[in-house]
Amino acid sequence: MFRCCVAAAAGGMARTLRPLSPASRGRAAAVLQCHHLRCPSRSLTSSGVPGKAGSNLLLYLIVGGTVTGTGAYVYKTLKENKERFTSRVTTITTRSQENESSPSAPGAHPEVPSHVPFLLIGGGTAAFAAARSIRARDPGARVLIVSEDPALPYMRPPLSKELWFSDDPDVTESLRFKQWNGKERSIYFQPPSFYVPVGDLLSIENGGVAVLSGKKVVHMDVRGNTVKLSDGTQISYDKCLIATGGSPRNLPAIERAGKDVQQRLTLFRKIEDFKRLEKISREVKSITIIGGGFLGSELACALGRRARTRGLEVIQLFPENGNMGKVLPEYLSNWTTEKVRREGVNVLPNAVVKSVSVSGSRLMIKLKDGRKVETDHIVAAVGLEPNVELAKSAGLEVDSDFGGFRVNAELQARSNIWVAGDAACFYDIKLGRRRVEHHDHAVVSGRLAGENMTGAAKPYWHQSMFWSDLGPNVGYEAIGLVDSSLPTVGVFAKATAKDTPRSATEQSGTGIRSESETEAEASEVHIAPSVSATPQVPKEGEDYGKGVIFYLRDKVVVGIVLWNIFNRMPIARKIIKDGEEHDDLNEVAKLFNIHED
């Protein structure tokens, strides 16, 4: 029996010390508990032969010594092997735990799922609106947003409006601002707690929205339903939204100027651009804004405020006759230019940039008419180029006239691919094919794309609005085709204290005014018959306190600007949707209550 125990122990040891498979490492403790090493269940003593006690005693001593010596040897051998084995298992386990913990270590890249049901390319307003819409219709949906921007989804309008009027010295870090009505909010749509970690997206109960920041989709395989990221990662999807937005254009004259000029240039678009320009505005003596559109004029007024308080020189130059000359009729454009000048801005209209160079410690801008402008920093606000790089690998059509991905009425580019926001070129049933670059369009098109990605099959009929504020006291909202080359009719009245952007936010409760009326439309529009003559064009120099500007094409209203008139967009939307001819636009203007005190 003793021999059997030793043999069994030796055999067990041989089995114990063989290399372990990964599956058996966790069972190491159980392997060491060999059943052959248990205490014997019966005593090794014997009653011996009667009458021969001495011989029996000697036999006991010999057998006992042998057993004790052999047992000690076996015990020592087993103990040493067990210690070596335990040390080896501990080493392997430690390495395994280190490897498993490394993906979640600080600074490491999060685990990226290889497949997601809903993939949204782009992290702007349209993508966030789509994610929220998908989750509203499918509460268990798992949505992954892949964003080149390092920040979580945020709203862009305050970057050129309210943030500049903040009294908070740390506004570039907090990114919180007071709306014109005094209420404070963050630029971000939702706090970080709203989103789920990327690595947990597929496992977390009830799904959620995850954001993979700082990553760019560089290739799209439409047939294989996969995309490739800039770091080589591949992700497959069931349904995909392209909401890549656009990139700010630059001037050819600046592009040719070289690195020294480029280092003193801001192409304003993102949070980082706001932070950088805000810092620069505290350090330099002169900033020149090139561009007279929405963004250029808003930034000019914002920086003009600092021109009065800090001695900063702010110059704005553009090729048109006046601010927003491509949008507003000439008389209103000229009035707006004077308003911007009163904000402390040196406005130079009819200015076309010929070249830009470094002259000493400053920049020299030469204009085609011979004028020269010296400055320390340039902000180029000359339009947006839709990001359509994926069109080539995906085989998607890009519109040759307006740019952007061509989509159908449901914002589809393919059966399981949708496009929304700045990058979408859609067909407007009233105004023809268009591409719109405004916040409200991003909200509504993103939301509709999200609905259609969950089976709604709804067409895009919405007439998006946009707005621009030249500070807290002058602003306008617009809808449809607002092109200064079209015939216009303006009807104006004296403004009151309620007719300002500040008052508008007090009534609507939000500085992002489109959020409160984004899809609203008046149910009926009743226009009284009249025999009045055609409205007269306002005279130069008049104070345009508030009013309505109608844009006409073939005698039909196709665009409307509400100048210092707010919260009336549903009426404007209904007028454009009806597409009727109106004999007297004075009567139509009364629908907006412009003569209220």
Buried (B, 14 or more C-beta within 10 A) or exposed (E): EEEEBBEBBBEBBEEBBEEBEEEEBEEBEEBBEBEBBEEEEEEEEEEEEEEEEEEBEEBBEEBEEEBEEBBEEBEEEBEEBBEEBEEBBEEBEEEEEEEEEEEEEEEEEBBBBEBBBBBBBBBBBBBBBBBBBBBEBBEEBBBBBBBBBEBBBBBBBBBBBBBBBBEBEEBBEBBBBBBBBEEEBBBBBBEEEBBBBBBBBBEEEEBBBBBBBBBBBBBBBBEEBBBBBEEEBBBBBEBBBBBBBBBBBBBEBBEEBEEEBBEBBBBBBBBEBBBBBBEBBEEBEBBBBBBBBBBBBBBBBBBBBBBEEEEBBBBBBBBBBBBBBBBBBBBBBBBBBEBBBEBBBBBBBBBEBBBBBBEEEBBBBBBEEEBEBBBBBBBBBBBBEBBBBBBEBBEBBBBEEBBBBBBEBBBBBBEEBBBBBBBBBBBBEBBEEBBBBBBBBBBBBBBBBBBBBBEEEEBBEBBBBBBBBBBBBBBBBBBBBBEBEBEBBBBBBEBEEBBBBBBBBBEBEBBBBBBBBBBEBBEEBEBEEBEEEEBEEBEEEEEBBBBBBBBBBEEBBBBBBBBBBBBBBBBBBBBBBEEEEBBBBBBBBBBBEBEEE
